[in-house]
């Protein structure tokens, strides 16, 4: 059995509708340092570190990688949900509407993204910590619970959601800390 910890990135310097790939702001850097300390204390044996290639997730992961002096493996399948448009304002509106519904209501390419994310998590055969995003974490939890809703819960910045991968089945061990997150 593999334990997969999904860490939502720290507070971003800009929202989904304002910047294509923002890094962390000052609060986000403090959150990243705090979760790195917590994870360092929690793990006597160091699991593999993976991150979405997006700046805010990678910068969050870097805090723990610096403590452990280990590399971060980039994993594009845990990146942010692909948007059907590059227009920042339009993609924010699309995401807001999509989050109120179900995965099965969305275009095939987005459903494929969710499937690939779930398949990647099922391929994790050893413990790992993955730094990712709000929607990706919800997609993973939904896949583990066989729940089609896009929004299962509202993971806070730098919260840790724990799944197990045992015999080809994902299960939720513990949901991360929840916050009232505005999707922007």
Biotite code that builds the C-alpha atoms (Angstrom):
import biotite.structure as struc

atoms = struc.array([
    struc.Atom([0.000, 0.000, 0.000], chain_id="A", res_id=1, res_name="UNK", atom_name="CA", element="C"),
    struc.Atom([1.213, 3.486, -0.894], chain_id="A", res_id=2, res_name="UNK", atom_name="CA", element="C"),
    struc.Atom([0.246, 6.641, 0.982], chain_id="A", res_id=3, res_name="UNK", atom_name="CA", element="C"),
    struc.Atom([-0.209, 9.662, -1.280], chain_id="A", res_id=4, res_name="UNK", atom_name="CA", element="C"),
    struc.Atom([-0.308, 13.053, 0.385], chain_id="A", res_id=5, res_name="UNK", atom_name="CA", element="C"),
    struc.Atom([-1.729, 15.830, -1.787], chain_id="A", res_id=6, res_name="UNK", atom_name="CA", element="C"),
    struc.Atom([-0.675, 19.305, -0.671], chain_id="A", res_id=7, res_name="UNK", atom_name="CA", element="C"),
    struc.Atom([-2.517, 22.290, -2.059], chain_id="A", res_id=8, res_name="UNK", atom_name="CA", element="C"),
    struc.Atom([-0.121, 25.081, -3.003], chain_id="A", res_id=9, res_name="UNK", atom_name="CA", element="C"),
    struc.Atom([0.316, 28.178, -0.856], chain_id="A", res_id=10, res_name="UNK", atom_name="CA", element="C"),
    struc.Atom([-1.513, 31.439, -1.469], chain_id="A", res_id=11, res_name="UNK", atom_name="CA", element="C"),
    struc.Atom([-0.851, 32.576, -5.028], chain_id="A", res_id=12, res_name="UNK", atom_name="CA", element="C"),
    struc.Atom([0.182, 36.087, -6.033], chain_id="A", res_id=13, res_name="UNK", atom_name="CA", element="C"),
    struc.Atom([-2.723, 36.168, -8.525], chain_id="A", res_id=14, res_name="UNK", atom_name="CA", element="C"),
    struc.Atom([-5.930, 34.241, -9.227], chain_id="A", res_id=15, res_name="UNK", atom_name="CA", element="C"),
    struc.Atom([-6.915, 31.855, -12.042], chain_id="A", res_id=16, res_name="UNK", atom_name="CA", element="C"),
    struc.Atom([-8.457, 34.751, -13.976], chain_id="A", res_id=17, res_name="UNK", atom_name="CA", element="C"),
    struc.Atom([-5.607, 37.212, -13.484], chain_id="A", res_id=18, res_name="UNK", atom_name="CA", element="C"),
    struc.Atom([-2.366, 35.401, -14.393], chain_id="A", res_id=19, res_name="UNK", atom_name="CA", element="C"),
    struc.Atom([-1.614, 32.221, -16.360], chain_id="A", res_id=20, res_name="UNK", atom_name="CA", element="C"),
    struc.Atom([0.990, 30.919, -13.865], chain_id="A", res_id=21, res_name="UNK", atom_name="CA", element="C"),
    struc.Atom([1.476, 33.010, -10.726], chain_id="A", res_id=22, res_name="UNK", atom_name="CA", element="C"),
    struc.Atom([3.995, 32.182, -8.056], chain_id="A", res_id=23, res_name="UNK", atom_name="CA", element="C"),
    struc.Atom([3.435, 32.555, -4.328], chain_id="A", res_id=24, res_name="UNK", atom_name="CA", element="C"),
    struc.Atom([2.869, 35.821, -2.509], chain_id="A", res_id=25, res_name="UNK", atom_name="CA", element="C"),
    struc.Atom([4.396, 36.526, 0.925], chain_id="A", res_id=26, res_name="UNK", atom_name="CA", element="C"),
    struc.Atom([1.588, 34.710, 2.740], chain_id="A", res_id=27, res_name="UNK", atom_name="CA", element="C"),
    struc.Atom([2.003, 31.735, 0.409], chain_id="A", res_id=28, res_name="UNK", atom_name="CA", element="C"),
    struc.Atom([5.733, 31.549, 1.154], chain_id="A", res_id=29, res_name="UNK", atom_name="CA", element="C"),
    struc.Atom([5.000, 31.542, 4.914], chain_id="A", res_id=30, res_name="UNK", atom_name="CA", element="C"),
    struc.Atom([2.372, 28.814, 4.393], chain_id="A", res_id=31, res_name="UNK", atom_name="CA", element="C"),
    struc.Atom([4.872, 26.761, 2.369], chain_id="A", res_id=32, res_name="UNK", atom_name="CA", element="C"),
    struc.Atom([7.476, 27.043, 5.127], chain_id="A", res_id=33, res_name="UNK", atom_name="CA", element="C"),
    struc.Atom([4.912, 25.976, 7.741], chain_id="A", res_id=34, res_name="UNK", atom_name="CA", element="C"),
    struc.Atom([3.726, 22.915, 5.798], chain_id="A", res_id=35, res_name="UNK", atom_name="CA", element="C"),
    struc.Atom([7.363, 21.975, 5.108], chain_id="A", res_id=36, res_name="UNK", atom_name="CA", element="C"),
    struc.Atom([8.066, 22.026, 8.853], chain_id="A", res_id=37, res_name="UNK", atom_name="CA", element="C"),
    struc.Atom([4.955, 19.945, 9.567], chain_id="A", res_id=38, res_name="UNK", atom_name="CA", element="C"),
    struc.Atom([5.762, 17.368, 6.869], chain_id="A", res_id=39, res_name="UNK", atom_name="CA", element="C"),
    struc.Atom([9.413, 17.174, 7.963], chain_id="A", res_id=40, res_name="UNK", atom_name="CA", element="C"),
    struc.Atom([8.290, 16.410, 11.512], chain_id="A", res_id=41, res_name="UNK", atom_name="CA", element="C"),
    struc.Atom([5.742, 13.856, 10.274], chain_id="A", res_id=42, res_name="UNK", atom_name="CA", element="C"),
    struc.Atom([8.125, 11.803, 8.125], chain_id="A", res_id=43, res_name="UNK", atom_name="CA", element="C"),
    struc.Atom([11.086, 9.939, 9.576], chain_id="A", res_id=44, res_name="UNK", atom_name="CA", element="C"),
    struc.Atom([11.478, 8.247, 6.192], chain_id="A", res_id=45, res_name="UNK", atom_name="CA", element="C"),
    struc.Atom([11.329, 10.672, 3.304], chain_id="A", res_id=46, res_name="UNK", atom_name="CA", element="C"),
    struc.Atom([8.827, 9.892, 0.576], chain_id="A", res_id=47, res_name="UNK", atom_name="CA", element="C"),
    struc.Atom([9.323, 11.022, -3.002], chain_id="A", res_id=48, res_name="UNK", atom_name="CA", element="C"),
    struc.Atom([8.442, 14.686, -3.674], chain_id="A", res_id=49, res_name="UNK", atom_name="CA", element="C"),
    struc.Atom([6.434, 15.495, -6.787], chain_id="A", res_id=50, res_name="UNK", atom_name="CA", element="C"),
    struc.Atom([4.925, 18.740, -7.952], chain_id="A", res_id=51, res_name="UNK", atom_name="CA", element="C"),
    struc.Atom([2.742, 20.220, -10.582], chain_id="A", res_id=52, res_name="UNK", atom_name="CA", element="C"),
    struc.Atom([5.007, 22.186, -12.930], chain_id="A", res_id=53, res_name="UNK", atom_name="CA", element="C"),
    struc.Atom([3.019, 25.355, -12.177], chain_id="A", res_id=54, res_name="UNK", atom_name="CA", element="C"),
    struc.Atom([4.946, 28.015, -10.248], chain_id="A", res_id=55, res_name="UNK", atom_name="CA", element="C"),
    struc.Atom([2.749, 28.209, -7.137], chain_id="A", res_id=56, res_name="UNK", atom_name="CA", element="C"),
    struc.Atom([2.854, 24.442, -6.568], chain_id="A", res_id=57, res_name="UNK", atom_name="CA", element="C"),
    struc.Atom([6.564, 24.120, -7.344], chain_id="A", res_id=58, res_name="UNK", atom_name="CA", element="C"),
    struc.Atom([7.459, 27.020, -5.037], chain_id="A", res_id=59, res_name="UNK", atom_name="CA", element="C"),
    struc.Atom([5.428, 25.372, -2.267], chain_id="A", res_id=60, res_name="UNK", atom_name="CA", element="C"),
    struc.Atom([7.235, 22.065, -2.825], chain_id="A", res_id=61, res_name="UNK", atom_name="CA", element="C"),
    struc.Atom([10.610, 23.825, -2.873], chain_id="A", res_id=62, res_name="UNK", atom_name="CA", element="C"),
    struc.Atom([10.273, 24.725, 0.816], chain_id="A", res_id=63, res_name="UNK", atom_name="CA", element="C"),
    struc.Atom([10.261, 21.025, 1.784], chain_id="A", res_id=64, res_name="UNK", atom_name="CA", element="C"),
    struc.Atom([12.852, 20.077, -0.847], chain_id="A", res_id=65, res_name="UNK", atom_name="CA", element="C"),
    struc.Atom([15.198, 22.674, 0.656], chain_id="A", res_id=66, res_name="UNK", atom_name="CA", element="C"),
    struc.Atom([14.760, 21.208, 4.152], chain_id="A", res_id=67, res_name="UNK", atom_name="CA", element="C"),
    struc.Atom([15.355, 17.656, 2.918], chain_id="A", res_id=68, res_name="UNK", atom_name="CA", element="C"),
    struc.Atom([17.955, 18.609, 0.301], chain_id="A", res_id=69, res_name="UNK", atom_name="CA", element="C"),
    struc.Atom([16.224, 16.456, -2.318], chain_id="A", res_id=70, res_name="UNK", atom_name="CA", element="C"),
    struc.Atom([15.015, 17.069, -5.866], chain_id="A", res_id=71, res_name="UNK", atom_name="CA", element="C"),
    struc.Atom([11.393, 17.600, -6.856], chain_id="A", res_id=72, res_name="UNK", atom_name="CA", element="C"),
    struc.Atom([10.027, 15.496, -9.696], chain_id="A", res_id=73, res_name="UNK", atom_name="CA", element="C"),
    struc.Atom([7.677, 17.474, -11.936], chain_id="A", res_id=74, res_name="UNK", atom_name="CA", element="C"),
    struc.Atom([4.420, 15.716, -12.766], chain_id="A", res_id=75, res_name="UNK", atom_name="CA", element="C"),
    struc.Atom([2.190, 17.444, -15.342], chain_id="A", res_id=76, res_name="UNK", atom_name="CA", element="C"),
    struc.Atom([-0.762, 15.127, -14.629], chain_id="A", res_id=77, res_name="UNK", atom_name="CA", element="C"),
    struc.Atom([-1.300, 16.856, -11.257], chain_id="A", res_id=78, res_name="UNK", atom_name="CA", element="C"),
    struc.Atom([-1.230, 20.361, -12.743], chain_id="A", res_id=79, res_name="UNK", atom_name="CA", element="C"),
    struc.Atom([-4.159, 22.751, -12.862], chain_id="A", res_id=80, res_name="UNK", atom_name="CA", element="C"),
    struc.Atom([-7.291, 21.782, -14.775], chain_id="A", res_id=81, res_name="UNK", atom_name="CA", element="C"),
    struc.Atom([-6.934, 22.613, -18.481], chain_id="A", res_id=82, res_name="UNK", atom_name="CA", element="C"),
    struc.Atom([-9.082, 25.520, -19.575], chain_id="A", res_id=83, res_name="UNK", atom_name="CA", element="C"),
    struc.Atom([-10.878, 25.629, -22.938], chain_id="A", res_id=84, res_name="UNK", atom_name="CA", element="C"),
    struc.Atom([-9.624, 29.193, -23.440], chain_id="A", res_id=85, res_name="UNK", atom_name="CA", element="C"),
    struc.Atom([-6.448, 31.222, -22.951], chain_id="A", res_id=86, res_name="UNK", atom_name="CA", element="C"),
    struc.Atom([-8.446, 34.389, -22.201], chain_id="A", res_id=87, res_name="UNK", atom_name="CA", element="C"),
    struc.Atom([-7.931, 34.862, -18.450], chain_id="A", res_id=88, res_name="UNK", atom_name="CA", element="C"),
    struc.Atom([-11.301, 36.446, -17.723], chain_id="A", res_id=89, res_name="UNK", atom_name="CA", element="C"),
    struc.Atom([-13.172, 33.837, -19.771], chain_id="A", res_id=90, res_name="UNK", atom_name="CA", element="C"),
    struc.Atom([-11.331, 30.942, -18.118], chain_id="A", res_id=91, res_name="UNK", atom_name="CA", element="C"),
    struc.Atom([-12.204, 32.264, -14.649], chain_id="A", res_id=92, res_name="UNK", atom_name="CA", element="C"),
    struc.Atom([-15.876, 32.403, -15.645], chain_id="A", res_id=93, res_name="UNK", atom_name="CA", element="C"),
    struc.Atom([-15.675, 28.909, -17.176], chain_id="A", res_id=94, res_name="UNK", atom_name="CA", element="C"),
    struc.Atom([-14.120, 27.479, -14.004], chain_id="A", res_id=95, res_name="UNK", atom_name="CA", element="C"),
    struc.Atom([-16.658, 29.144, -11.752], chain_id="A", res_id=96, res_name="UNK", atom_name="CA", element="C"),
    struc.Atom([-19.524, 27.618, -13.741], chain_id="A", res_id=97, res_name="UNK", atom_name="CA", element="C"),
    struc.Atom([-17.836, 24.220, -14.039], chain_id="A", res_id=98, res_name="UNK", atom_name="CA", element="C"),
    struc.Atom([-17.148, 23.982, -10.291], chain_id="A", res_id=99, res_name="UNK", atom_name="CA", element="C"),
    struc.Atom([-20.891, 24.140, -9.602], chain_id="A", res_id=100, res_name="UNK", atom_name="CA", element="C"),
    struc.Atom([-21.486, 20.976, -11.631], chain_id="A", res_id=101, res_name="UNK", atom_name="CA", element="C"),
    struc.Atom([-20.228, 17.506, -12.361], chain_id="A", res_id=102, res_name="UNK", atom_name="CA", element="C"),
    struc.Atom([-17.277, 16.128, -14.280], chain_id="A", res_id=103, res_name="UNK", atom_name="CA", element="C"),
    struc.Atom([-19.618, 14.286, -16.630], chain_id="A", res_id=104, res_name="UNK", atom_name="CA", element="C"),
    struc.Atom([-21.079, 17.658, -17.727], chain_id="A", res_id=105, res_name="UNK", atom_name="CA", element="C"),
    struc.Atom([-17.727, 18.879, -19.063], chain_id="A", res_id=106, res_name="UNK", atom_name="CA", element="C"),
    struc.Atom([-16.021, 18.464, -22.407], chain_id="A", res_id=107, res_name="UNK", atom_name="CA", element="C"),
    struc.Atom([-14.229, 15.199, -23.116], chain_id="A", res_id=108, res_name="UNK", atom_name="CA", element="C"),
    struc.Atom([-10.735, 16.725, -22.854], chain_id="A", res_id=109, res_name="UNK", atom_name="CA", element="C"),
    struc.Atom([-11.355, 17.787, -19.246], chain_id="A", res_id=110, res_name="UNK", atom_name="CA", element="C"),
    struc.Atom([-12.817, 14.408, -18.353], chain_id="A", res_id=111, res_name="UNK", atom_name="CA", element="C"),
    struc.Atom([-9.702, 12.822, -19.905], chain_id="A", res_id=112, res_name="UNK", atom_name="CA", element="C"),
    struc.Atom([-7.483, 15.068, -17.732], chain_id="A", res_id=113, res_name="UNK", atom_name="CA", element="C"),
    struc.Atom([-9.311, 13.827, -14.619], chain_id="A", res_id=114, res_name="UNK", atom_name="CA", element="C"),
    struc.Atom([-8.940, 10.210, -15.751], chain_id="A", res_id=115, res_name="UNK", atom_name="CA", element="C"),
    struc.Atom([-5.204, 10.635, -16.382], chain_id="A", res_id=116, res_name="UNK", atom_name="CA", element="C"),
    struc.Atom([-4.759, 12.221, -12.946], chain_id="A", res_id=117, res_name="UNK", atom_name="CA", element="C"),
    struc.Atom([-6.547, 9.276, -11.286], chain_id="A", res_id=118, res_name="UNK", atom_name="CA", element="C"),
    struc.Atom([-4.533, 6.752, -13.310], chain_id="A", res_id=119, res_name="UNK", atom_name="CA", element="C"),
    struc.Atom([-1.302, 8.473, -12.293], chain_id="A", res_id=120, res_name="UNK", atom_name="CA", element="C"),
    struc.Atom([-2.268, 8.296, -8.598], chain_id="A", res_id=121, res_name="UNK", atom_name="CA", element="C"),
    struc.Atom([-3.107, 4.610, -9.039], chain_id="A", res_id=122, res_name="UNK", atom_name="CA", element="C"),
    struc.Atom([0.369, 4.079, -10.509], chain_id="A", res_id=123, res_name="UNK", atom_name="CA", element="C"),
    struc.Atom([2.046, 5.448, -7.354], chain_id="A", res_id=124, res_name="UNK", atom_name="CA", element="C"),
    struc.Atom([3.393, 2.290, -5.749], chain_id="A", res_id=125, res_name="UNK", atom_name="CA", element="C"),
    struc.Atom([5.319, 3.940, -2.925], chain_id="A", res_id=126, res_name="UNK", atom_name="CA", element="C"),
    struc.Atom([4.645, 6.757, -0.504], chain_id="A", res_id=127, res_name="UNK", atom_name="CA", element="C"),
    struc.Atom([4.849, 10.232, -1.996], chain_id="A", res_id=128, res_name="UNK", atom_name="CA", element="C"),
    struc.Atom([3.988, 13.858, -1.349], chain_id="A", res_id=129, res_name="UNK", atom_name="CA", element="C"),
    struc.Atom([2.465, 15.681, -4.309], chain_id="A", res_id=130, res_name="UNK", atom_name="CA", element="C"),
    struc.Atom([2.108, 19.465, -4.446], chain_id="A", res_id=131, res_name="UNK", atom_name="CA", element="C"),
    struc.Atom([-0.922, 20.306, -6.516], chain_id="A", res_id=132, res_name="UNK", atom_name="CA", element="C"),
    struc.Atom([-4.066, 22.415, -6.898], chain_id="A", res_id=133, res_name="UNK", atom_name="CA", element="C"),
    struc.Atom([-7.607, 22.835, -5.554], chain_id="A", res_id=134, res_name="UNK", atom_name="CA", element="C"),
    struc.Atom([-9.369, 21.295, -8.556], chain_id="A", res_id=135, res_name="UNK", atom_name="CA", element="C"),
    struc.Atom([-6.839, 18.484, -8.990], chain_id="A", res_id=136, res_name="UNK", atom_name="CA", element="C"),
    struc.Atom([-7.198, 17.514, -5.325], chain_id="A", res_id=137, res_name="UNK", atom_name="CA", element="C"),
    struc.Atom([-10.979, 17.521, -5.688], chain_id="A", res_id=138, res_name="UNK", atom_name="CA", element="C"),
    struc.Atom([-10.634, 15.386, -8.836], chain_id="A", res_id=139, res_name="UNK", atom_name="CA", element="C"),
    struc.Atom([-8.483, 12.880, -6.918], chain_id="A", res_id=140, res_name="UNK", atom_name="CA", element="C"),
    struc.Atom([-10.855, 12.727, -3.958], chain_id="A", res_id=141, res_name="UNK", atom_name="CA", element="C"),
    struc.Atom([-13.843, 12.379, -6.291], chain_id="A", res_id=142, res_name="UNK", atom_name="CA", element="C"),
    struc.Atom([-12.140, 9.520, -8.122], chain_id="A", res_id=143, res_name="UNK", atom_name="CA", element="C"),
    struc.Atom([-11.368, 7.793, -4.808], chain_id="A", res_id=144, res_name="UNK", atom_name="CA", element="C"),
    struc.Atom([-14.977, 8.210, -3.646], chain_id="A", res_id=145, res_name="UNK", atom_name="CA", element="C"),
    struc.Atom([-16.515, 7.472, -7.058], chain_id="A", res_id=146, res_name="UNK", atom_name="CA", element="C"),
    struc.Atom([-18.206, 10.890, -6.824], chain_id="A", res_id=147, res_name="UNK", atom_name="CA", element="C"),
    struc.Atom([-18.875, 12.848, -10.033], chain_id="A", res_id=148, res_name="UNK", atom_name="CA", element="C"),
    struc.Atom([-19.122, 16.280, -8.349], chain_id="A", res_id=149, res_name="UNK", atom_name="CA", element="C"),
    struc.Atom([-16.332, 18.678, -9.243], chain_id="A", res_id=150, res_name="UNK", atom_name="CA", element="C"),
    struc.Atom([-16.271, 20.207, -5.764], chain_id="A", res_id=151, res_name="UNK", atom_name="CA", element="C"),
    struc.Atom([-16.175, 17.634, -2.985], chain_id="A", res_id=152, res_name="UNK", atom_name="CA", element="C"),
    struc.Atom([-14.587, 19.932, -0.415], chain_id="A", res_id=153, res_name="UNK", atom_name="CA", element="C"),
    struc.Atom([-12.625, 23.182, -0.188], chain_id="A", res_id=154, res_name="UNK", atom_name="CA", element="C"),
    struc.Atom([-8.971, 22.389, 0.608], chain_id="A", res_id=155, res_name="UNK", atom_name="CA", element="C"),
    struc.Atom([-7.199, 25.332, 2.220], chain_id="A", res_id=156, res_name="UNK", atom_name="CA", element="C"),
    struc.Atom([-3.848, 26.599, 0.992], chain_id="A", res_id=157, res_name="UNK", atom_name="CA", element="C"),
    struc.Atom([-1.115, 24.199, 2.140], chain_id="A", res_id=158, res_name="UNK", atom_name="CA", element="C"),
    struc.Atom([-3.612, 21.707, 3.525], chain_id="A", res_id=159, res_name="UNK", atom_name="CA", element="C"),
    struc.Atom([-2.677, 18.033, 3.231], chain_id="A", res_id=160, res_name="UNK", atom_name="CA", element="C"),
    struc.Atom([-5.164, 15.482, 1.892], chain_id="A", res_id=161, res_name="UNK", atom_name="CA", element="C"),
    struc.Atom([-4.137, 11.852, 2.341], chain_id="A", res_id=162, res_name="UNK", atom_name="CA", element="C"),
    struc.Atom([-5.126, 8.994, 0.038], chain_id="A", res_id=163, res_name="UNK", atom_name="CA", element="C"),
    struc.Atom([-4.076, 5.363, 0.026], chain_id="A", res_id=164, res_name="UNK", atom_name="CA", element="C"),
    struc.Atom([-3.425, 3.329, -3.074], chain_id="A", res_id=165, res_name="UNK", atom_name="CA", element="C"),
    struc.Atom([-3.939, -0.319, -2.279], chain_id="A", res_id=166, res_name="UNK", atom_name="CA", element="C"),
    struc.Atom([-4.389, -3.112, -4.793], chain_id="A", res_id=167, res_name="UNK", atom_name="CA", element="C"),
    struc.Atom([-5.410, -0.725, -7.556], chain_id="A", res_id=168, res_name="UNK", atom_name="CA", element="C"),
    struc.Atom([-7.939, 1.203, -5.476], chain_id="A", res_id=169, res_name="UNK", atom_name="CA", element="C"),
    struc.Atom([-7.700, 4.774, -4.228], chain_id="A", res_id=170, res_name="UNK", atom_name="CA", element="C"),
    struc.Atom([-9.225, 5.506, -0.835], chain_id="A", res_id=171, res_name="UNK", atom_name="CA", element="C"),
    struc.Atom([-9.508, 8.703, 1.160], chain_id="A", res_id=172, res_name="UNK", atom_name="CA", element="C"),
    struc.Atom([-7.634, 8.439, 4.445], chain_id="A", res_id=173, res_name="UNK", atom_name="CA", element="C"),
    struc.Atom([-8.103, 12.042, 5.535], chain_id="A", res_id=174, res_name="UNK", atom_name="CA", element="C"),
    struc.Atom([-9.293, 15.236, 3.885], chain_id="A", res_id=175, res_name="UNK", atom_name="CA", element="C"),
    struc.Atom([-7.130, 18.280, 4.323], chain_id="A", res_id=176, res_name="UNK", atom_name="CA", element="C"),
    struc.Atom([-8.012, 21.390, 6.296], chain_id="A", res_id=177, res_name="UNK", atom_name="CA", element="C"),
    struc.Atom([-10.950, 23.203, 4.723], chain_id="A", res_id=178, res_name="UNK", atom_name="CA", element="C"),
    struc.Atom([-11.327, 26.901, 3.931], chain_id="A", res_id=179, res_name="UNK", atom_name="CA", element="C"),
    struc.Atom([-13.927, 28.986, 2.184], chain_id="A", res_id=180, res_name="UNK", atom_name="CA", element="C"),
    struc.Atom([-12.037, 29.428, -1.086], chain_id="A", res_id=181, res_name="UNK", atom_name="CA", element="C"),
    struc.Atom([-13.207, 31.811, -3.759], chain_id="A", res_id=182, res_name="UNK", atom_name="CA", element="C"),
    struc.Atom([-12.400, 30.472, -7.218], chain_id="A", res_id=183, res_name="UNK", atom_name="CA", element="C"),
    struc.Atom([-11.063, 33.451, -9.143], chain_id="A", res_id=184, res_name="UNK", atom_name="CA", element="C"),
])
